[in-house]
Amino acid sequence: MLLSIIIANYKNPALLRLCLKTVKRELGRDFDYETIVIDSASQPETRNVVTHEFPDFKLLAFKENLGYTRGNNEGIKISAGEYVLILNSDVVLDRKNMEALLKYMTANPDIGMAGPKLLNFDGSKQDSCFRYYTPLTILHRRIAHLPFAKKTIDRFLMRNVPLDKPFSVDWLMGSACLVSRQAIEKVGLMDEKLFLYFSDVDWARRFWENGYKVVYYPESVMYHHLHRNSKGRLGILDAFFKRESRWHIADAIRYFKKWGISTPPSRT
């Protein structure tokens, strides 16, 4: 099998339906692929979307909230594709751009992970490739309205790089990224010590550590309904009031405990 599409879902039947409908319509019956849905904190309404409307897709339903990391790992474990597409349920793809991403990966076996350009549904560009985090990056993103934080954020978001052609990057947003089976077998699964955040950063870093490139590939385009759950309106005070912000900070602590706080050499 050429491609396994792994979709980790959490209490969002409407977006999941749209995502699966698009996958089935765009890839059709002649495309060599499988789709695996991992449904965390599973509810009948969401399960019915898969079992009743898309019975040819696989469903793994869990009572508990597995989080992004373990959810995707559970899908990867039962997948059979030569390539694995990690896809959020709020991302919409089409056949032309999926084929372009696959073609690029198969032609460049030294690339272990590649990600498309992500657009908002109004056609505006999203930030989806980045330089490595530092503790200062996290702080400055929560006070981004202050002028002195802009330089740190611009570097993190690679605003000084013309991202109109394929480009090696430190890491890719985990909403949509294509990885090779060969690379996964060498690098391993995502680190489940990281519940929801930073596992895409950690995974990409381990790809680089194991000799595989991580590449932003803007010639493939997907649409993403972006909603930053960890960012509220209160800046650094979000940590006290917003559950997702607390998860983000907890995963950041685990990430820096693993890798240290010194800034690694950028791959960009």
VOPAGU-2260 file (C-alpha; in pm, 1 decimal, decimal comma):
REM VOPAGU-2260
SITE   aa  ch    i         X         Y         Z
SITE  MET   A    0       0,0       0,0       0,0
SITE  LEU   A    1     127,8     345,7     -91,8
SITE  LEU   A    2     -36,6     576,0     164,0
SITE  SER   A    3    -189,8     558,6     510,3
SITE  ILE   A    4    -383,6     864,9     625,3
SITE  ILE   A    5    -397,0     897,5    1004,8
SITE  ILE   A    6    -663,9    1132,3    1140,9
SITE  ALA   A    7    -676,3    1195,9    1514,7
SITE  ASN   A    8   -1011,7    1346,3    1613,4
SITE  TYR   A    9   -1142,4    1493,2    1938,3
SITE  LYS   A   10   -1512,2    1582,8    1968,9
SITE  ASN   A   11   -1548,2    1745,7    1629,4
SITE  PRO   A   12   -1789,3    1542,9    1413,5
SITE  ALA   A   13   -1867,4    1827,7    1171,9
SITE  LEU   A   14   -1508,5    1894,0    1069,8
SITE  LEU   A   15   -1431,0    1522,0    1070,4
SITE  ARG   A   16   -1717,5    1461,6     826,3
SITE  LEU   A   17   -1586,7    1734,5     594,3
SITE  CYS   A   18   -1232,4    1597,2     611,3
SITE  LEU   A   19   -1335,2    1237,0     539,0
SITE  LYS   A   20   -1577,1    1340,8     266,5
SITE  THR   A   21   -1299,5    1530,4      91,4
SITE  VAL   A   22   -1050,2    1243,8     125,5
SITE  LYS   A   23   -1295,3     994,9     -23,2
SITE  ARG   A   24   -1406,1    1225,1    -304,7
SITE  GLU   A   25   -1058,4    1342,9    -402,2
SITE  LEU   A   26    -862,9    1017,9    -378,2
SITE  GLY   A   27   -1137,7     792,6    -509,4
SITE  ARG   A   28   -1123,3     418,1    -553,3
SITE  ASP   A   29    -816,5     399,9    -776,3
SITE  PHE   A   30    -577,2     558,8    -526,9
SITE  ASP   A   31    -371,2     311,4    -323,2
SITE  TYR   A   32    -447,6     430,8      28,3
SITE  GLU   A   33    -619,6     362,6     360,5
SITE  THR   A   34    -773,8     600,9     610,9
SITE  ILE   A   35    -754,1     539,8     985,9
SITE  VAL   A   36    -953,9     756,9    1225,8
SITE  ILE   A   37    -856,2     769,0    1592,6
SITE  ASP   A   38   -1143,6     910,3    1795,3
SITE  SER   A   39   -1049,8    1029,8    2145,5
SITE  ALA   A   40   -1316,3    1071,0    2415,5
SITE  SER   A   41   -1535,5     900,2    2158,9
SITE  GLN   A   42   -1905,5     980,6    2140,7
SITE  PRO   A   43   -2180,7     809,3    1936,7
SITE  GLU   A   44   -2227,9    1107,9    1707,3
SITE  THR   A   45   -1863,7    1103,0    1598,3
SITE  ARG   A   46   -1843,4     724,5    1570,6
SITE  ASN   A   47   -2152,8     726,0    1349,1
SITE  VAL   A   48   -1984,4     963,8    1107,2
SITE  VAL   A   49   -1725,4     696,7    1032,9
SITE  THR   A   50   -1921,8     372,7    1068,7
SITE  HIS   A   51   -2235,7     488,1     884,2
SITE  GLU   A   52   -2102,5     734,1     628,0
SITE  PHE   A   53   -1751,7     597,9     562,4
SITE  PRO   A   54   -1763,2     225,5     643,7
SITE  ASP   A   55   -1455,1     153,8     430,8
SITE  PHE   A   56   -1242,4     369,1     663,6
SITE  LYS   A   57   -1095,9     220,0     980,8
SITE  LEU   A   58   -1202,5     351,0    1322,0
SITE  LEU   A   59   -1021,9     324,0    1654,5
SITE  ALA   A   60   -1248,1     463,2    1926,9
SITE  PHE   A   61   -1118,9     536,3    2278,0
SITE  LYS   A   62   -1315,9     641,8    2585,9
SITE  GLU   A   63   -1033,6     862,1    2712,6
SITE  ASN   A   64    -870,6    1162,1    2547,2
SITE  LEU   A   65    -547,6    1016,9    2410,3
SITE  GLY   A   66    -406,9    1351,7    2304,5
SITE  TYR   A   67    -244,8    1430,0    1969,7
SITE  THR   A   68      67,8    1223,2    2023,9
SITE  ARG   A   69     -66,9     888,9    2139,8
SITE  GLY   A   70    -364,6     919,8    1906,3
SITE  ASN   A   71    -143,3     940,2    1600,0
SITE  ASN   A   72      84,5     666,7    1731,7
SITE  GLU   A   73    -209,7     428,5    1768,3
SITE  GLY   A   74    -296,7     489,6    1404,4
SITE  ILE   A   75      60,1     446,6    1283,1
SITE  LYS   A   76      87,6     113,2    1464,4
SITE  ILE   A   77    -188,3     -47,1    1256,4
SITE  SER   A   78    -112,0     133,6     930,6
SITE  ALA   A   79      35,9     -39,6     626,7
SITE  GLY   A   80     134,5     242,3     391,1
SITE  GLU   A   81     481,2     306,5     255,0
SITE  TYR   A   82     409,1     668,0     347,3
SITE  VAL   A   83     203,3     800,8     637,4
SITE  LEU   A   84      12,0    1127,3     624,9
SITE  ILE   A   85     -54,8    1274,5     969,6
SITE  LEU   A   86    -367,9    1480,0     910,8
SITE  ASN   A   87    -580,1    1682,8    1150,7
SITE  SER   A   88    -953,9    1648,3    1108,0
SITE  ASP   A   89    -971,7    2022,3    1035,2
SITE  VAL   A   90    -755,2    1992,7     720,6
SITE  VAL   A   91    -892,4    1955,6     367,7
SITE  LEU   A   92    -680,7    1806,8      90,1
SITE  ASP   A   93    -719,8    1740,7    -282,0
SITE  ARG   A   94    -576,5    1473,9    -507,8
SITE  LYS   A   95    -346,3    1695,5    -712,7
SITE  ASN   A   96    -165,9    1833,5    -409,6
SITE  MET   A   97    -153,0    1496,9    -232,9
SITE  GLU   A   98       6,0    1340,3    -541,2
SITE  ALA   A   99     255,4    1626,9    -564,7
SITE  LEU   A  100     367,5    1573,7    -205,3
SITE  LEU   A  101     401,7    1198,6    -254,2
SITE  LYS   A  102     592,1    1241,7    -579,7
SITE  TYR   A  103     836,3    1477,9    -412,3
SITE  MET   A  104     895,4    1239,2    -122,9
SITE  THR   A  105     946,7     932,9    -342,7
SITE  ALA   A  106    1195,8    1124,7    -558,7
SITE  ASN   A  107    1396,1    1232,6    -251,4
SITE  PRO   A  108    1448,6     936,2     -15,7
SITE  ASP   A  109    1675,7    1144,8     207,7
SITE  ILE   A  110    1367,3    1342,6     312,1
SITE  GLY   A  111    1192,2    1171,9     600,3
SITE  MET   A  112     922,4    1431,9     656,6
SITE  ALA   A  113     761,5    1689,8     428,0
SITE  GLY   A  114     476,9    1931,5     480,9
SITE  PRO   A  115     257,4    2129,6     241,9
SITE  LYS   A  116     178,0    2496,8     238,7
SITE  LEU   A  117    -123,8    2547,0     464,1
SITE  LEU   A  118    -388,2    2806,0     381,5
SITE  ASN   A  119    -684,1    2940,5     572,3
SITE  PHE   A  120   -1020,3    2881,5     411,5
SITE  ASP   A  121   -1016,3    3241,4     287,2
SITE  GLY   A  122    -695,7    3169,0      95,9
SITE  SER   A  123    -455,2    3351,3     329,1
SITE  LYS   A  124    -131,1    3176,3     423,3
SITE  GLN   A  125     -72,9    3010,6     760,2
SITE  ASP   A  126     260,4    2976,7     936,0
SITE  SER   A  127     338,6    2605,1     918,6
SITE  CYS   A  128     719,3    2575,7     927,1
SITE  PHE   A  129     940,3    2703,7    1203,3
SITE  ARG   A  130    1276,8    2733,8    1368,9
SITE  TYR   A  131    1328,2    2554,9    1698,5
SITE  TYR   A  132    1161,4    2682,7    2012,4
SITE  THR   A  133    1352,6    2850,0    2290,9
SITE  PRO   A  134    1199,5    2935,3    2630,8
SITE  LEU   A  135    1210,0    3300,2    2519,4
SITE  THR   A  136    1004,1    3214,6    2211,0
SITE  ILE   A  137     721,8    3079,6    2425,5
SITE  LEU   A  138     722,2    3385,0    2651,5
SITE  HIS   A  139     736,1    3633,4    2363,6
SITE  ARG   A  140     453,4    3464,1    2173,9
SITE  ARG   A  141     228,1    3530,3    2473,7
SITE  ILE   A  142     321,3    3898,4    2476,5
SITE  ALA   A  143     343,7    3937,3    2100,1
SITE  HIS   A  144     176,6    4278,1    2111,4
SITE  LEU   A  145     489,2    4423,5    2273,9
SITE  PRO   A  146     745,1    4562,2    2022,3
SITE  PHE   A  147    1053,3    4394,1    2169,8
SITE  ALA   A  148     898,3    4047,8    2121,0
SITE  LYS   A  149     862,3    4089,8    1743,9
SITE  LYS   A  150    1224,5    4005,3    1654,9
SITE  THR   A  151    1209,1    3673,2    1841,7
SITE  ILE   A  152     875,6    3581,6    1686,3
SITE  ASP   A  153     979,5    3678,7    1333,2
SITE  ARG   A  154    1283,7    3453,5    1356,7
SITE  PHE   A  155    1077,1    3166,4    1496,8
SITE  LEU   A  156     821,0    3204,2    1213,5
SITE  MET   A  157    1098,4    3227,9     949,6
SITE  ARG   A  158     975,2    3565,7     830,1
SITE  ASN   A  159    1321,7    3641,1     687,1
SITE  VAL   A  160    1309,8    3345,0     446,6
SITE  PRO   A  161    1131,6    3347,7     106,3
SITE  LEU   A  162     919,9    3034,0     143,8
SITE  ASP   A  163     810,1    3010,8    -218,3
SITE  LYS   A  164    1011,4    2697,1    -295,7
SITE  PRO   A  165    1105,7    2373,5    -112,8
SITE  PHE   A  166    1312,5    2457,0     192,6
SITE  SER   A  167    1473,1    2256,8     473,5
SITE  VAL   A  168    1323,2    2363,0     807,5
SITE  ASP   A  169    1367,7    2276,0    1172,7
SITE  TRP   A  170    1013,5    2147,1    1212,7
SITE  LEU   A  171     666,9    2145,1    1059,9
SITE  MET   A  172     322,8    2201,8    1203,2
SITE  GLY   A  173     181,7    1858,4    1284,0
SITE  SER   A  174    -157,5    1937,0    1130,2
SITE  ALA   A  175     -47,9    1791,0     797,3
SITE  CYS   A  176     283,4    1618,6     736,1
SITE  LEU   A  177     391,9    1324,3     523,7
SITE  VAL   A  178     649,3    1082,2     665,4
SITE  SER   A  179     812,3     776,5     515,9
SITE  ARG   A  180     770,0     434,1     671,0
SITE  GLN   A  181    1142,9     374,2     637,7
SITE  ALA   A  182    1215,5     685,2     844,3
SITE  ILE   A  183     958,2     594,8    1111,1
SITE  GLU   A  184    1116,9     251,7    1152,1
SITE  LYS   A  185    1451,5     417,6    1222,9
SITE  VAL   A  186    1335,7     721,9    1421,5
SITE  GLY   A  187    1050,2     560,0    1613,7
SITE  LEU   A  188     702,6     683,8    1699,0
SITE  MET   A  189     619,2    1019,4    1854,1
SITE  ASP   A  190     722,8    1068,2    2215,8
SITE  GLU   A  191     412,0    1000,4    2425,3
SITE  LYS   A  192     555,1    1190,3    2720,9
SITE  LEU   A  193     434,5    1490,4    2520,2
SITE  PHE   A  194      56,0    1486,6    2538,9
SITE  LEU   A  195     -66,3    1742,5    2287,4
SITE  TYR   A  196     204,7    1995,2    2205,4
SITE  PHE   A  197     572,3    1983,5    2107,4
SITE  SER   A  198     558,6    1624,0    1981,5
SITE  ASP   A  199     576,0    1756,1    1623,3
SITE  VAL   A  200     883,1    1962,1    1720,5
SITE  ASP   A  201    1041,4    1667,4    1898,7
SITE  TRP   A  202     967,1    1423,4    1615,0
SITE  ALA   A  203    1114,6    1650,4    1348,5
SITE  ARG   A  204    1422,9    1703,4    1563,3
SITE  ARG   A  205    1467,7    1327,6    1592,4
SITE  PHE   A  206    1432,5    1294,1    1215,0
SITE  TRP   A  207    1722,9    1535,6    1173,1
SITE  GLU   A  208    1921,2    1353,0    1444,2
SITE  ASN   A  209    1878,4    1028,8    1248,6
SITE  GLY   A  210    1995,6    1168,3     917,4
SITE  TYR   A  211    1661,6    1253,9     754,3
SITE  LYS   A  212    1569,7    1595,3     618,5
SITE  VAL   A  213    1254,2    1782,3     715,3
SITE  VAL   A  214    1125,9    1993,1     426,1
SITE  TYR   A  215     855,8    2253,2     370,7
SITE  TYR   A  216     708,5    2187,5      26,0
SITE  PRO   A  217     489,7    2481,4     -85,6
SITE  GLU   A  218     411,1    2328,5    -425,2
SITE  SER   A  219     159,0    2114,5    -238,0
SITE  VAL   A  220    -126,0    2307,8     -75,7
SITE  MET   A  221    -386,4    2207,8     183,0
SITE  TYR   A  222    -654,2    2409,1     363,7
SITE  HIS   A  223    -659,2    2421,4     742,3
SITE  HIS   A  224    -920,3    2555,6     982,6
SITE  LEU   A  225    -666,9    2686,5    1231,9
SITE  HIS   A  226    -771,6    2743,9    1591,2
SITE  ARG   A  227    -495,6    2798,7    1845,9
SITE  ASN   A  228    -648,0    2637,9    2153,0
SITE  SER   A  229    -351,6    2718,1    2373,9
SITE  LYS   A  230    -367,0    3092,0    2306,8
SITE  GLY   A  231    -634,2    3300,6    2469,9
SITE  ARG   A  232    -671,4    3673,5    2520,8
SITE  LEU   A  233    -492,5    3708,7    2851,7
SITE  GLY   A  234    -130,9    3652,2    2743,5
SITE  ILE   A  235      77,9    3494,2    3018,4
SITE  LEU   A  236    -229,6    3483,9    3243,5
SITE  ASP   A  237    -383,9    3219,3    3016,7
SITE  ALA   A  238    -179,6    2960,1    3205,2
SITE  PHE   A  239    -399,6    3015,7    3509,4
SITE  PHE   A  240    -737,2    3008,3    3336,0
SITE  LYS   A  241    -713,0    2803,6    3013,7
SITE  ARG   A  242    -668,1    2424,9    3017,7
SITE  GLU   A  243    -495,8    2411,9    2679,0
SITE  SER   A  244    -246,2    2676,4    2788,9
SITE  ARG   A  245    -156,1    2465,0    3090,4
SITE  TRP   A  246    -111,0    2161,5    2863,6
SITE  HIS   A  247     111,6    2369,3    2635,1
SITE  ILE   A  248     332,7    2483,4    2922,0
SITE  ALA   A  249     351,5    2132,9    3071,4
SITE  ASP   A  250     458,5    1985,2    2738,0
SITE  ALA   A  251     709,7    2267,9    2690,7
SITE  ILE   A  252     868,0    2182,4    3025,2
SITE  ARG   A  253     890,7    1815,7    2924,5
SITE  TYR   A  254    1040,0    1910,0    2587,0
SITE  PHE   A  255    1310,1    2134,1    2735,6
SITE  LYS   A  256    1382,2    1880,1    3008,1
SITE  LYS   A  257    1451,7    1629,0    2731,9
SITE  TRP   A  258    1654,3    1851,1    2498,6
SITE  GLY   A  259    1787,1    2126,6    2725,6
SITE  ILE   A  260    1724,4    2500,4    2698,7
SITE  SER   A  261    2024,3    2589,3    2481,7
SITE  THR   A  262    1932,2    2674,6    2123,9
SITE  PRO   A  263    2029,7    2391,6    1884,5
SITE  PRO   A  264    2186,9    2471,1    1545,9
SITE  SER   A  265    1908,4    2568,2    1307,8
SITE  ARG   A  266    1865,4    2358,0     994,6
SITE  THR   A  267    1747,5    2662,6     799,6
